[in-house]
Amino acid sequence: MSLSFCSLASGSSGNCQYVESQTTRLLVDAGMSGKYIKSSLESIDVNIASINGILLTHEHADHISGLGVLMRRYKIPLHVTHKTWEAVRLKVGEVDETLLFRYEDMDDITIGDIRIRGTRITHDAVDPLCYTFEHGGSKVGIATDLGAISDEVVERFKDCDLLMIESNHDIEMLKVGPYPLYLKRRILSEFGHLSNEDAGYIAKEIIQFGRAKNILLAHLSKENNFPDLAYETVRGILENEDILVGRDINLDLTYRDKVGKLYRIKKG
């Protein structure tokens, strides 16, 4: 029994994540072109026609830009909250209504043999969610595009085997960088994005009180971060608590323009 996870893209230019069990294949967000998503899946030996469903974290363009193409060309079902669909539907063009599965909330749904729990988060979107995926004792969590993390999110994520967590910006780089003041304030607010330090402290708490063995840093800003800086900031926070990368935890990056590592989490 196992779950597999691969980040196909993560960043402000586009987001798409892949989750798989033995019989079910899912995408979280479709913020890259259909061509990119298709070729990225092929690079990990997945046929796009075998995808069983798409879930959305929220309606921003970097999470939905390829959605209409995937639904029309490959007939992939979409699972989405009512509020998010209302914010999305005029942006993606006409789609087959029989492919739509709409929910008041997504607190506990099942697609194929994967149990999915969507938890509401703070972000400047109409109904943003983070997700956990469970199958056969394995659990994967995805939490990006949030300005703060609640006790409920920590509780949901603490027993994940793999956690993809936003590490968007270095605070000082953002403050002195070229963004206009209103955008800096938005990113730093509870409706914005998590910093490298935020990611480190959240990872520390989840590792200390849970079972996570893989932490993947996601949605790194091109302008306000560096991959090495994000990695070393989080590593330093963990190692200050005697959580050693390579001994106790695997720490990895995701990428804005290329496919990350394919992880297979096996239990039993």
C-alpha positions in Angstrom: 0.0 0.0 0.0 1.5 3.4 -1.0 1.0 6.9 -2.1 3.2 8.7 -4.5 3.8 12.4 -4.8 5.5 14.7 -7.3 5.6 18.4 -7.7 5.3 19.2 -11.4 5.6 23.0 -10.8 5.4 25.3 -7.8 5.7 29.1 -7.9 4.0 32.3 -9.0 4.4 31.4 -12.7 2.3 28.2 -12.2 1.4 25.3 -9.8 0.5 21.7 -10.4 1.0 18.7 -8.0 0.5 15.0 -8.6 -0.7 12.4 -6.1 -1.1 8.8 -6.9 -2.3 5.5 -5.3 -2.3 2.1 -6.9 -5.6 2.9 -8.7 -6.2 6.6 -8.4 -4.3 9.5 -10.0 -5.0 13.2 -9.0 -3.7 16.6 -9.8 -3.8 19.5 -7.3 -4.2 22.7 -9.3 -3.6 23.1 -13.0 -1.7 26.4 -13.3 0.6 25.5 -16.2 -0.2 25.0 -19.8 -1.8 21.7 -20.8 1.2 21.0 -22.9 3.6 21.4 -19.9 1.4 19.3 -17.6 1.1 16.5 -20.2 4.9 16.4 -20.8 5.7 16.7 -17.1 3.4 13.7 -16.3 5.1 11.7 -19.2 8.5 12.4 -17.6 7.3 10.3 -14.6 5.6 7.7 -16.8 2.1 8.9 -16.3 -0.4 9.2 -19.2 -2.5 12.4 -18.7 -5.6 10.4 -19.9 -5.3 8.3 -16.8 -5.8 11.2 -14.4 -9.0 10.7 -12.3 -9.6 14.2 -11.0 -8.3 17.7 -10.4 -8.6 19.6 -7.1 -8.1 23.3 -6.7 -6.5 25.2 -3.8 -8.0 28.5 -5.0 -8.9 30.5 -8.1 -5.8 32.6 -8.8 -4.4 32.3 -12.4 -1.2 30.5 -11.4 -3.4 27.6 -10.2 -6.0 27.4 -12.9 -4.5 28.6 -16.2 -4.4 25.1 -17.8 -7.7 23.9 -16.2 -10.1 24.5 -19.1 -7.8 22.7 -21.6 -7.4 19.7 -19.3 -11.1 19.4 -18.8 -12.0 19.9 -22.5 -9.3 17.9 -24.1 -8.8 15.1 -21.7 -12.2 15.0 -20.0 -10.7 15.1 -16.5 -13.3 15.7 -13.7 -12.9 18.7 -11.4 -13.7 18.6 -7.7 -14.2 22.0 -6.2 -16.1 24.0 -3.7 -19.1 26.0 -4.9 -17.5 29.3 -4.0 -14.2 28.6 -5.8 -16.1 27.3 -8.9 -18.1 30.5 -9.1 -14.8 32.4 -9.1 -13.2 30.1 -11.7 -16.0 29.3 -14.2 -15.8 32.5 -16.2 -12.0 32.2 -16.4 -11.7 28.7 -17.9 -14.3 28.8 -20.7 -17.1 26.4 -21.4 -16.6 22.9 -19.9 -18.7 19.8 -19.7 -20.9 20.2 -16.6 -20.9 16.4 -16.1 -17.2 16.7 -15.2 -18.0 19.0 -12.3 -18.3 17.8 -8.7 -19.1 20.7 -6.5 -19.1 20.7 -2.6 -20.1 23.1 0.1 -16.8 22.1 1.7 -14.2 19.3 1.1 -13.6 18.4 4.7 -13.8 14.6 3.9 -14.3 13.3 0.4 -13.1 10.2 -1.4 -11.9 9.9 -5.0 -11.1 6.3 -6.0 -9.2 4.8 -3.1 -7.8 8.1 -1.8 -9.4 10.0 1.2 -9.0 13.7 0.8 -9.5 16.4 3.5 -9.6 20.0 2.5 -9.0 22.6 5.2 -9.7 26.3 4.9 -6.8 28.6 5.1 -6.1 32.4 5.1 -5.3 33.8 1.6 -6.7 36.5 -0.5 -9.0 34.2 -2.4 -12.7 33.4 -2.0 -12.4 29.9 -0.5 -8.8 28.8 -0.3 -7.9 25.2 0.9 -4.9 23.1 1.8 -5.2 19.3 1.4 -4.2 16.0 2.9 -4.4 12.7 1.0 -4.6 9.3 2.7 -4.4 5.8 1.5 -3.3 2.5 3.1 -1.8 4.2 6.1 0.2 6.7 4.0 -0.5 10.4 4.2 0.6 13.4 2.1 -0.1 17.1 2.8 0.0 20.1 0.6 -0.1 23.6 2.1 0.8 26.6 -0.1 -0.6 30.2 -0.6 -1.4 31.0 3.0 -0.4 33.9 5.1 -0.7 32.1 8.5 -1.2 28.6 9.6 -3.9 27.7 12.1 -3.9 25.0 14.9 -6.4 23.1 12.8 -4.0 22.9 9.8 -1.2 21.8 12.1 -3.4 19.1 13.6 -4.4 17.9 10.1 -0.8 17.8 8.9 1.1 16.5 11.9 0.7 12.8 11.0 1.7 13.3 7.3 4.6 11.2 6.0 5.3 13.9 3.4 4.5 17.6 3.7 4.8 20.2 1.0 4.9 23.6 2.7 5.1 27.1 1.3 8.5 28.8 1.8 7.7 31.9 -0.3 10.1 34.7 0.7 12.9 35.9 2.8 11.4 38.7 4.9 14.4 41.1 4.5 14.7 40.5 0.8 11.0 41.3 0.4 11.2 44.5 2.5 14.1 46.0 0.6 13.1 44.5 -2.8 11.4 46.1 -5.8 7.8 45.3 -5.0 5.4 48.2 -4.4 4.5 48.8 -0.8 0.9 47.6 -1.1 2.2 44.2 -2.5 4.8 43.8 0.2 2.1 44.4 2.8 -0.2 41.9 1.1 2.5 39.2 1.1 3.4 39.8 4.7 -0.2 39.8 5.9 -2.2 36.8 7.1 -3.8 36.7 3.7 -0.5 36.5 1.9 2.3 34.0 1.9 4.5 32.1 4.4 8.2 33.2 4.8 11.2 30.9 5.0 11.1 31.3 8.8 7.4 30.4 8.9 8.1 27.3 7.0 10.9 26.3 9.3 8.9 26.7 12.5 5.8 24.9 11.1 8.0 22.1 9.9 9.6 21.9 13.3 6.3 21.6 15.1 4.9 19.0 12.7 8.1 16.9 12.9 8.3 17.1 16.7 4.7 16.1 17.3 4.1 13.9 14.2 5.8 11.4 11.9 6.8 13.5 8.9 10.0 12.2 7.2 9.9 14.4 4.1 9.5 18.2 4.0 9.3 19.9 0.6 9.6 23.6 0.3 7.2 25.2 -2.2 6.2 28.3 -4.0 9.6 30.1 -3.7 9.5 33.6 -4.9 11.7 34.4 -7.9 12.3 38.0 -6.7 12.3 37.6 -2.9 14.0 34.4 -2.2 16.8 32.0 -3.3 16.5 28.2 -3.2 19.7 27.9 -1.1 18.5 30.6 1.3 15.1 28.9 1.8 16.8 25.5 2.3 19.4 26.8 4.8 16.9 28.9 6.8 14.6 25.9 7.3 17.5 23.5 7.9 18.9 25.9 10.6 15.6 26.1 12.4 15.3 22.4 12.5 18.8 21.7 13.5 18.5 24.2 16.4 15.9 21.7 17.7 18.3 18.7 17.1 16.3 17.7 14.1 19.0 16.8 11.7 18.5 16.8 7.9 19.7 13.5 6.5 19.3 11.7 9.8 15.8 12.6 11.1 14.3 14.2 8.0 14.6 14.6 4.3 14.4 18.3 3.3 13.9 19.0 -0.4 12.9 21.8 -2.8 10.2 22.1 -5.5 10.7 24.2 -8.6 8.8 26.8 -10.7 9.8 25.4 -14.1 10.7 21.8 -13.8 9.5 18.5 -12.3 10.7 17.6 -8.8 11.5 14.3 -7.3 8.9 11.5 -7.4 8.3 10.3 -3.8 6.8 6.8 -3.1 5.6 6.4 0.5 5.1 2.7 1.3 3.4 1.2 4.4 2.9 -2.4 5.2 
